[in-house]
Amino acid sequence: MDYGYYDYGYYIGLVKRLEEYIQDELQDSAYYKELAKLAPTDFSKEIILGFSQDEAMHAENFQRVYCMITGRYYMPGPIEPIVISDYEDALKQRVLAETRDYKKYGEEYLMAPNKYLKDLFFNTRTVEAQHAMRISILFEED
């Protein structure tokens, strides 16, 4: 990666944001695992577990960049307890969360100073959008 003088401030800020992103993606992965337990069909469960795997992969990708920048791994905190009282409400909340992440990673894409980071944030953003769109399928599964 290019750590040029003008990019130094970007990387300092990115390290803090990556810590947040790693934690958030791990939390989202765990949330989807719990949500899958409430899925009404095997098809729904399979889709939701795929979301969980994607979110875990995002955390791994962000961890890789964090290590490239800092020379060490980030130690995430514990996962918050997950309580889901209503499957459909949880799906609605996830659509909102996924679209927020889509926007957030789109902004990172626009700020990224090199192709590696641009590709990372573009691809992560794309998967978050796919999740938001695919959740609509789950409302129809009974």
Buried (B, 14 or more C-beta within 10 A) or exposed (E): EEEEEEBEEBBEEBBEBBBEBBBBBBBBBBBBBBBBEBBEEEEBBEBBBBBBEBBBBBBEBBBEBBEEBEEEEBEBEEEEEEEBEEBEEBBEBBBEBBBEBBEBBBEBBEBBBBEEBBEBBBBBBBBBBBBBEBBEEBEEBE
